[in-house]
Amino acid sequence: MISMGNLLTGVIILNGTAAGSWKRAITKLNVEVKLSPFRTLNADEKKTLGKEVARYTKFLGIPTKTS
């Protein structure tokens, strides 16, 4: 996990549990979101993360690439 002082950033929370981390890299053309789960995610969890990445894309207003 990435930390800034006492503030944790880039944490994936699923069902109230830390399930991984994520980070982003913004370029002129898009934002790349890199997901690093701590374990294998099931289909529902992958679907949920996909929806959240799409929501983040909409918020930023630029295309997103997930890795």
NUDREN-772847 format. One line per field, with one value per atom (N, C-alpha, C): residue number from 1; atom name; residue in three letters; x, y, z. Coordinates in nm, 3 decimals. Example, Ala and Ser with C-alpha at 12.3 -4.5 7.8 and 13.67 -1.06 7.14 Angstrom:
# NUDREN-772847
num <- (1  1  1  2  2  2)
atome <- (N  CA  C  N  CA  C)
residu <- (Ala  Ala  Ala  Ser  Ser  Ser)
x <- (1.319  1.230  1.320  1.285  1.367  1.290)
y <- (-0.569  -0.450  -0.330  -0.225  -0.106  0.003)
z <- (0.780  0.780  0.780  0.708  0.714  0.787)
# end
This chain:
# NUDREN-772847
num <- (1  1  1  2  2  2  3  3  3  4  4  4  5  5  5  6  6  6  7  7  7  8  8  8  9  9  9  10  10  10  11  11  11  12  12  12  13  13  13  14  14  14  15  15  15  16  16  16  17  17  17  18  18  18  19  19  19  20  20  20  21  21  21  22  22  22  23  23  23  24  24  24  25  25  25  26  26  26  27  27  27  28  28  28  29  29  29  30  30  30  31  31  31  32  32  32  33  33  33  34  34  34  35  35  35  36  36  36  37  37  37  38  38  38  39  39  39  40  40  40  41  41  41  42  42  42  43  43  43  44  44  44  45  45  45  46  46  46  47  47  47  48  48  48  49  49  49  50  50  50  51  51  51  52  52  52  53  53  53  54  54  54  55  55  55  56  56  56  57  57  57  58  58  58  59  59  59  60  60  60  61  61  61  62  62  62  63  63  63  64  64  64  65  65  65  66  66  66  67  67  67)
atome <- (N  CA  C  N  CA  C  N  CA  C  N  CA  C  N  CA  C  N  CA  C  N  CA  C  N  CA  C  N  CA  C  N  CA  C  N  CA  C  N  CA  C  N  CA  C  N  CA  C  N  CA  C  N  CA  C  N  CA  C  N  CA  C  N  CA  C  N  CA  C  N  CA  C  N  CA  C  N  CA  C  N  CA  C  N  CA  C  N  CA  C  N  CA  C  N  CA  C  N  CA  C  N  CA  C  N  CA  C  N  CA  C  N  CA  C  N  CA  C  N  CA  C  N  CA  C  N  CA  C  N  CA  C  N  CA  C  N  CA  C  N  CA  C  N  CA  C  N  CA  C  N  CA  C  N  CA  C  N  CA  C  N  CA  C  N  CA  C  N  CA  C  N  CA  C  N  CA  C  N  CA  C  N  CA  C  N  CA  C  N  CA  C  N  CA  C  N  CA  C  N  CA  C  N  CA  C  N  CA  C  N  CA  C  N  CA  C  N  CA  C  N  CA  C  N  CA  C  N  CA  C  N  CA  C)
residu <- (Met  Met  Met  Ile  Ile  Ile  Ser  Ser  Ser  Met  Met  Met  Gly  Gly  Gly  Asn  Asn  Asn  Leu  Leu  Leu  Leu  Leu  Leu  Thr  Thr  Thr  Gly  Gly  Gly  Val  Val  Val  Ile  Ile  Ile  Ile  Ile  Ile  Leu  Leu  Leu  Asn  Asn  Asn  Gly  Gly  Gly  Thr  Thr  Thr  Ala  Ala  Ala  Ala  Ala  Ala  Gly  Gly  Gly  Ser  Ser  Ser  Trp  Trp  Trp  Lys  Lys  Lys  Arg  Arg  Arg  Ala  Ala  Ala  Ile  Ile  Ile  Thr  Thr  Thr  Lys  Lys  Lys  Leu  Leu  Leu  Asn  Asn  Asn  Val  Val  Val  Glu  Glu  Glu  Val  Val  Val  Lys  Lys  Lys  Leu  Leu  Leu  Ser  Ser  Ser  Pro  Pro  Pro  Phe  Phe  Phe  Arg  Arg  Arg  Thr  Thr  Thr  Leu  Leu  Leu  Asn  Asn  Asn  Ala  Ala  Ala  Asp  Asp  Asp  Glu  Glu  Glu  Lys  Lys  Lys  Lys  Lys  Lys  Thr  Thr  Thr  Leu  Leu  Leu  Gly  Gly  Gly  Lys  Lys  Lys  Glu  Glu  Glu  Val  Val  Val  Ala  Ala  Ala  Arg  Arg  Arg  Tyr  Tyr  Tyr  Thr  Thr  Thr  Lys  Lys  Lys  Phe  Phe  Phe  Leu  Leu  Leu  Gly  Gly  Gly  Ile  Ile  Ile  Pro  Pro  Pro  Thr  Thr  Thr  Lys  Lys  Lys  Thr  Thr  Thr  Ser  Ser  Ser)
x <- (0.084  0.000  0.088  0.038  0.107  0.057  0.147  0.101  0.160  0.084  0.127  0.105  0.208  0.187  0.096  -0.014  -0.110  -0.223  -0.222  -0.329  -0.293  -0.375  -0.354  -0.422  -0.357  -0.415  -0.406  -0.491  -0.486  -0.516  -0.609  -0.644  -0.775  -0.778  -0.901  -0.970  -1.093  -1.171  -1.288  -1.298  -1.409  -1.472  -1.601  -1.674  -1.609  -1.561  -1.504  -1.363  -1.298  -1.164  -1.070  -0.947  -0.847  -0.816  -0.843  -0.828  -0.716  -0.652  -0.545  -0.513  -0.435  -0.401  -0.417  -0.418  -0.426  -0.349  -0.305  -0.241  -0.276  -0.256  -0.291  -0.173  -0.171  -0.072  -0.150  -0.150  -0.225  -0.132  -0.175  -0.102  -0.195  -0.148  -0.233  -0.352  -0.336  -0.441  -0.535  -0.484  -0.569  -0.511  -0.580  -0.529  -0.519  -0.403  -0.386  -0.405  -0.495  -0.522  -0.464  -0.370  -0.308  -0.363  -0.429  -0.487  -0.392  -0.368  -0.280  -0.352  -0.438  -0.511  -0.417  -0.450  -0.371  -0.402  -0.514  -0.557  -0.634  -0.667  -0.748  -0.890  -0.940  -1.074  -1.176  -1.295  -1.400  -1.469  -1.558  -1.623  -1.700  -1.772  -1.847  -1.755  -1.642  -1.547  -1.483  -1.451  -1.395  -1.496  -1.622  -1.729  -1.743  -1.741  -1.751  -1.635  -1.513  -1.397  -1.408  -1.455  -1.474  -1.570  -1.678  -1.775  -1.713  -1.631  -1.567  -1.463  -1.390  -1.295  -1.371  -1.484  -1.567  -1.619  -1.658  -1.706  -1.594  -1.474  -1.357  -1.325  -1.335  -1.315  -1.412  -1.537  -1.639  -1.606  -1.562  -1.525  -1.410  -1.307  -1.192  -1.223  -1.315  -1.351  -1.250  -1.165  -1.069  -1.072  -1.035  -1.035  -0.942  -0.980  -0.901  -0.853  -0.732  -0.674  -0.644  -0.693  -0.673  -0.568  -0.480  -0.381  -0.372)
y <- (-0.118  0.000  0.124  0.226  0.353  0.435  0.497  0.579  0.718  0.811  0.950  0.989  0.981  1.007  0.899  0.940  0.844  0.814  0.879  0.864  0.756  0.652  0.548  0.590  0.571  0.605  0.484  0.479  0.373  0.235  0.222  0.092  0.045  -0.080  -0.142  -0.205  -0.163  -0.218  -0.295  -0.423  -0.506  -0.570  -0.550  -0.606  -0.567  -0.444  -0.393  -0.439  -0.506  -0.558  -0.506  -0.473  -0.432  -0.551  -0.536  -0.647  -0.623  -0.506  -0.477  -0.329  -0.291  -0.150  -0.112  0.017  0.065  0.195  0.223  0.352  0.395  0.522  0.577  0.652  0.659  0.739  0.817  0.949  1.033  1.084  1.067  1.122  1.220  1.275  1.368  1.298  1.168  1.095  1.015  0.966  0.882  0.872  0.796  0.764  0.612  0.561  0.418  0.385  0.292  0.247  0.107  0.091  -0.039  -0.096  -0.211  -0.278  -0.388  -0.396  -0.498  -0.566  -0.665  -0.733  -0.820  -0.838  -0.922  -1.070  -1.099  -1.237  -1.242  -1.363  -1.379  -1.330  -1.245  -1.189  -1.276  -1.289  -1.365  -1.276  -1.335  -1.263  -1.140  -1.152  -1.038  -0.924  -0.958  -0.855  -0.786  -0.862  -0.803  -0.709  -0.751  -0.668  -0.538  -0.548  -0.430  -0.335  -0.387  -0.301  -0.235  -0.310  -0.254  -0.137  -0.150  -0.041  0.082  0.059  0.171  0.240  0.163  0.224  0.308  0.256  0.331  0.461  0.454  0.574  0.676  0.628  0.715  0.780  0.702  0.754  0.867  0.846  0.948  1.075  1.058  1.172  1.251  1.180  1.248  1.308  1.246  1.296  1.262  1.164  1.118  0.966  0.907  0.759  0.695  0.574  0.499  0.369  0.332  0.204  0.132  0.007  -0.069  -0.177  -0.193  -0.302  -0.375)
z <- (0.000  0.000  0.000  -0.061  -0.064  0.054  0.128  0.240  0.231  0.281  0.291  0.436  0.518  0.660  0.716  0.775  0.828  0.732  0.617  0.519  0.418  0.409  0.309  0.180  0.070  -0.060  -0.152  -0.249  -0.350  -0.298  -0.204  -0.148  -0.210  -0.253  -0.302  -0.182  -0.155  -0.045  -0.104  -0.069  -0.113  0.011  0.028  0.143  0.275  0.284  0.408  0.438  0.343  0.364  0.256  0.296  0.197  0.108  -0.023  -0.117  -0.217  -0.212  -0.306  -0.306  -0.406  -0.421  -0.568  -0.593  -0.730  -0.740  -0.862  -0.887  -1.029  -1.054  -1.184  -1.242  -1.374  -1.446  -1.552  -1.540  -1.633  -1.742  -1.868  -1.983  -2.054  -2.164  -2.240  -2.303  -2.333  -2.404  -2.316  -2.203  -2.118  -1.978  -1.895  -1.762  -1.755  -1.712  -1.695  -1.548  -1.521  -1.385  -1.372  -1.278  -1.254  -1.124  -1.135  -1.019  -0.974  -0.844  -0.786  -0.670  -0.702  -0.595  -0.512  -0.385  -0.295  -0.315  -0.382  -0.404  -0.536  -0.579  -0.700  -0.671  -0.759  -0.741  -0.812  -0.753  -0.820  -0.923  -1.001  -1.111  -1.063  -0.952  -0.900  -0.858  -0.795  -0.752  -0.873  -0.976  -1.099  -1.163  -1.164  -1.221  -1.143  -1.011  -0.925  -0.950  -0.956  -0.983  -1.120  -1.219  -1.353  -1.351  -1.275  -1.264  -1.197  -1.096  -1.026  -1.115  -1.193  -1.287  -1.390  -1.439  -1.534  -1.471  -1.345  -1.274  -1.260  -1.231  -1.219  -1.353  -1.461  -1.596  -1.626  -1.593  -1.616  -1.537  -1.413  -1.329  -1.391  -1.441  -1.501  -1.637  -1.709  -1.841  -1.949  -1.926  -2.027  -2.031  -2.146  -2.157  -2.055  -2.013  -1.917  -1.977  -1.942  -1.980  -1.849  -1.835  -1.712  -1.736  -1.640  -1.650  -1.519)
# end
